[in-house]
Amino acid sequence: MEYTTLGSTGMSVSRIGLGCMSFGTGRDWMLDREESRELIERAIDLGINFFDTANVYSSGDSERILGDVLADYDRDAQVVATKAYAEMDPANTNSSGLSRKAIEQELEASLDRLGMDTIDLYQTHRWDDETPIEETLRALDDAVRRGTVRYVGTSSMWAHQFADALHASDRLDLERFATMQNHYNVFYREEEREMLPLCRKEGVGVIPWSPLARGVGARPLGELESTTRGQTDEYLEQIPYLDGGGEEINERIQELAAEKGVTMAQISLAWLLHKEWVDAPIVGTTSIDHLEEAVEALEIDLTASDMSYLEEPYEPLPIAGHE
């Protein structure tokens, strides 16, 4: 395993983060409690110390499962990230959004489900148009000062919104967003226009979600629908990965994988790991074999020519992931 400093925090994380959305219930492709434990324990064996979940994943079950497993290990050696924003209780209008009330009650609930006193990285899952960013930042700053959160981060939004948030933190002397978890992979590179240069300029750590484009970068297009997730993941149809040059990129990944004797997923992940502004992609998987392959991708060397070959067919796409 390789490790890196997360943005400007000084905190060390594995270069592969384990995404925990697949733990729990709600989808046919998700893992039950025992299967989740096996995957988390194998991740620890492989040297992964960075785990990313959210309150909304399986309505809190992902946090419960992750907390139960990590309780058997050295908590100080692990970096745990979770998120808040999405609705947790349809009967409670304050169970969503980023108001002070929502943040404080959802943070307390996440701590309880995780069985932890402190969350290493507490992230806002999306932008809240209904709450002034200053209120959100003050609530997060208070959480850091109380010691229930160590660092705060955020996720997909417009670059101008993120710039406003960073400026507000500086202006009010409040805790800054230390990380950006954004939508970025070889099939979707719109973040290279503004968000990623902004993160590099501001010293913000980048931990992309969907590094394999929800499986599009992991297998030939004809095989995607043969998987349970390919058949049931309605979100996959909402993201235009195959518009423009997507099909050609998929074919070139196949070619490079065959040439180097590795899997398509490893090529897709290696491309992301070669990008200087990426700290640690968040890799979600339901397979121990695929998890091991993801870690092995750290050893794959892509030349400048390889990178250009994968990138050349790309065409601009509609923005996806901010909602």
C-alpha positions, 0 to 999 in steps of 0.5 A, spaced: 500 500 500 502 507 498 500 512 503 499 520 501 497 526 505 490 528 505 490 535 502 493 540 506 491 536 513 497 533 514 493 526 515 496 520 512 491 516 508 492 510 503 492 511 496 485 507 495 479 509 500 474 504 501 467 506 499 462 503 503 455 504 500 455 497 498 454 495 505 447 494 508 440 493 504 436 496 499 439 494 493 440 486 490 447 488 489 449 490 496 453 486 501 450 483 508 453 484 515 458 478 514 459 479 507 461 486 509 465 484 515 469 480 510 471 485 505 472 491 510 477 486 514 481 484 507 481 491 506 485 492 513 489 486 511 491 490 504 493 496 508 487 500 507 486 505 512 481 510 509 473 508 509 468 513 506 461 512 508 454 516 509 448 517 513 444 515 508 447 509 505 442 503 507 439 508 512 445 508 516 446 501 516 453 502 512 455 506 518 453 501 523 456 495 519 463 499 519 463 501 526 462 494 528 468 492 524 473 497 526 471 496 533 475 490 533 481 494 530 486 500 533 481 506 531 487 511 531 490 507 525 483 508 521 481 514 518 473 514 517 469 519 513 462 520 513 457 525 510 450 528 511 445 532 507 440 527 504 433 526 508 434 520 513 427 521 516 421 522 511 417 524 517 422 529 520 423 535 515 429 537 519 433 530 517 436 533 511 439 539 508 445 543 512 442 547 517 445 547 524 439 543 527 440 538 521 448 538 522 448 537 529 442 532 530 445 528 524 452 528 526 450 525 533 446 520 530 452 518 525 457 518 531 452 513 535 451 508 529 459 508 528 460 507 535 465 513 535 467 519 539 470 523 533 469 522 526 476 524 522 472 527 516 465 529 516 463 531 509 457 535 506 454 530 501 451 536 496 450 543 496 444 546 500 440 552 496 436 553 502 441 554 507 446 560 507 453 557 507 455 561 513 450 557 517 453 551 515 460 553 516 459 555 523 456 549 525 461 545 522 466 549 525 463 548 532 463 541 531 471 541 530 472 545 536 468 540 540 472 535 538 467 531 535 470 532 528 477 533 526 476 535 519 471 537 514 470 536 507 464 537 501 462 533 495 460 535 488 458 542 487 459 548 482 466 551 482 463 558 484 460 555 490 466 551 492 470 558 491 464 562 495 465 557 501 472 557 502 472 565 501 467 565 507 471 560 511 477 565 510 473 571 511 469 569 518 475 565 520 472 558 520 474 551 519 475 550 511 473 544 507 479 540 507 477 535 501 473 535 495 469 528 493 467 529 486 465 526 480 471 524 476 474 518 472 476 517 465 469 517 462 467 524 465 473 529 466 468 536 466 472 537 473 478 538 470 475 545 467 475 549 474 474 544 480 480 541 480 485 547 478 481 550 484 482 545 489 490 544 487 490 552 488 487 552 495 491 545 497 484 541 498 485 534 497 481 530 492 478 524 493 473 522 487 467 518 487 465 513 481 472 512 479 470 506 475 464 510 472 459 505 475 462 499 472 463 502 465 471 502 466 471 495 468 468 491 463 466 491 455 460 494 454 457 488 452 458 485 459 455 491 463 448 489 463 450 481 465 451 484 472 446 485 477 448 492 478 448 493 471 441 491 471 438 494 477 443 501 478 438 506 475 443 512 476 447 509 471 442 511 466 442 518 468 450 519 467 452 520 459 458 516 460 458 513 453 456 519 449 461 523 445 467 518 445 465 514 451 465 507 447 472 509 444 475 510 451 472 503 453 475 500 447 482 503 448 482 501 456 480 494 453 486 494 448 491 497 454 489 492 459 490 486 454 497 489 452 499 490 459 496 483 462 491 487 467 484 488 468 480 494 465 478 496 472 486 496 473 487 501 467 481 505 469 484 506 476 491 507 474 489 513 470 486 516 476 492 515 480 497 518 475 493 524 476 497 529 480 491 532 483 488 526 486 489 524 493 485 517 494 480 515 489 474 512 493 473 505 490 466 501 492 466 494 491 462 488 493 468 483 491 474 481 495 478 479 488 476 486 485 478 490 492 485 486 491 485 488 484 484 495 486 490 495 490 494 492 485 493 498 480 498 502 484 503 498 481 501 499 474 505 504 470 502 508 465 506 512 460 505 519 457 503 516 451 498 511 454 495 517 458 494 521 452 491 514 448 486 514 453 484 521 453 484 523 446 477 520 444 474 524 450 468 530 448 465 534 453 459 532 457 453 535 460 455 536 468 453 530 472 453 529 479 451 535 483 444 533 484 
